[in-house]
Structure formats: C-alpha cells, structure tokens
Amino acid sequence: MSLPNSVIWITGASSGIGEAIALQMSKLENVKLVLSARREEELQRVALQTGLPDSNVLVLPIDMTNIDSLAAHVEIVRQRFGRLDYLFQNAGITQRSTVIDTDFSVYKRIMDVNFFGVVALTKAVLPLMLVQGSGHFVVTSSVAGKLGTKQRSGYCASKHALHGFFDALRAEVYNAGLRVTIVCPGYIRTSISVNALRADGNRHGKMDDNQEKGMAPDKFAQRLLQAVSKEKEEVYIGGSEIYGIYLKRFLPGLLSRILRNREGT
C-alpha cells in the first residue's frame, strides 16, 4: 500500500483495531497521523510506538459522544496538517444482554458512540474533503452489521445503521472524488468483549472464547489496508464466522435456525 504524504485520522486509536491500524500506517512513506480516543496516556503510548517524528503525529483526545466538540477537533487537524486524506473510524462498544433485560440507557449509550458520534464526525470532516475534491472514509462495522445475534441487539442495530448511512453517503459524494469503505470484522483478538455493557450498563469484564481465538489485530490491519488501497466499498475480514454473511444473503432460513440455536454469549 503506497500512500505517501497522506494525512490519516484514526479514532479508537488507543487499543485494538485502531491501534493496529495506526502501527500499520506508520510504515508508510512520510505519513502523518492523527490519533484519537478518550485516553490520552494510551494515545501517547501508541504515538511513541509508531516511531514517527513528533511533527508527523498529532495526539488528539476526543469523546465521540460530545457532538458539539467535533467541529473544533476537525479545525485543529486542518490547522496542523492543512488537509485530511483518510478518516478511519473505529470507536465502538458492544453489549452482552437480552432485549427484555437491557436498560434503555444501554441502547442510548451504544447508539451515541457507535452511530451518532460516527455520523457527527463524518459531517464535521465532510466539508473539508469536499473542498479538497478528495478523501476516503473507512468505517468499522461488524459481521453483526449484516445479521443479528442473541444478546447483541443494540450493537447489531448500531452497526446496521452505519451501513445505511454510509451507503447513502457513498452515492452522494462519489462524483466529488470521495470514497467510502465499510469493513465488517469477524472475531478479532481485542478487548471489545471485556468492555461490553451488561443489561444494567456495567462492564462485562471478561474475554469471550471466540474473541480470544480470533484474528490478530495486526493481521486484520494489513488486510484492511490492502482493501482500502484498492478502494473496496465493503470488505469482510475474519475467520469462518464471515460465512454467516453469505448464509444471510443466500440461505437466510438456515442462518436463522443456526443463530436461534446458538448460546447467547
């Protein structure tokens, strides 16, 4: 992947997929990175690991639920680097609870982070990219963005919503020179299940077996960047769980039987 002199903004960059993307991107020629998440100390750690000079890295802590602050963050990026070529949006939170038990506040929190925050940052960045006549949005969805599974109702809903929004955006901005890639990871070995919300909003606090056995984040990042360089519109990356997407498309009844007979965690 050759993207010399690109300015790349990565949200969720303090851990997991976002961190892996940052480290992969740091290998590119004269790349400039904007690293965002809530935890500044973790962003500083990732910035140090990239090995890039300070002039090429902007650590920019951000709370995706603070919608009113996002335009100011975009302006900071513009003033520092003058442009923005890629926006990788990875911030997200999942759940482990049934619909009947889940407090409504959990759904609101999930949608605020996974959907509304992503939409708000996209809208804040969009005018800059339109003026440039170029730019590429890369959005992390999930296999759960293509099908629904037990105890993930809010997470699935938020990821499904991303597909509708970004498919529409892609159609609107393609002729203006902008591109949109939606990536659907399967099980990637990150702490997303540890940080999942229970029915009452408390932390799940443990690693799921499937997550622990999932693809390494650095391998995921390599495959994603290959897809982005080819301007793929949608890409699925993971193990055998990816086949669920194709079952949903071609054999939905079979997938439905499989999912309803699976354990819920």
GIBELTA-V700007 format. One record per backbone hydrogen bond with DSSP energy under -1.0 kcal/mol. NH is the residue of the N-H (numbers start at 1). CO is the residue of the C=O. If there is no record, write none. Layout:
nh = {NH/NH}
co = {CO/CO}
This chain:
nh = {5/6/8/9/10/11/13/19/20/21/22/23/24/25/26/27/28/31/32/33/34/35/36/43/44/45/46/47/48/49/50/56/57/58/60/62/66/67/69/70/73/74/75/76/77/78/79/80/81/82/85/86/87/88/89/96/97/102/103/106/108/109/110/111/112/113/114/115/116/117/119/120/121/122/123/124/125/126/129/130/131/132/133/134/136/137/138/139/140/141/143/145/146/152/156/157/158/159/160/161/162/163/164/165/166/167/168/169/170/171/172/173/174/176/177/178/179/181/182/183/184/186/189/190/195/197/198/201/204/205/212/213/214/215/220/221/222/223/224/225/226/227/228/229/231/232/235/237/242/243/244/245/247/248/249/250/251/255/256/257/258/259/260/261}
co = {29/3/32/86/34/88/36/15/16/17/18/19/20/21/22/24/25/28/6/56/8/58/10/39/40/41/42/43/44/45/46/53/54/33/35/37/63/65/66/67/69/70/71/72/73/74/75/76/77/78/7/7/136/9/138/197/151/98/199/103/104/105/106/107/108/109/110/111/111/112/115/116/117/118/119/120/121/122/125/126/127/128/129/129/85/179/87/181/89/183/185/142/143/149/152/153/154/155/156/157/158/159/160/161/162/163/164/165/166/167/168/169/170/173/174/173/135/137/233/139/235/237/215/188/191/94/202/198/196/194/208/209/211/187/216/217/218/219/220/221/222/223/224/225/228/227/182/184/239/240/241/242/243/244/245/246/247/251/252/253/254/255/256/257}
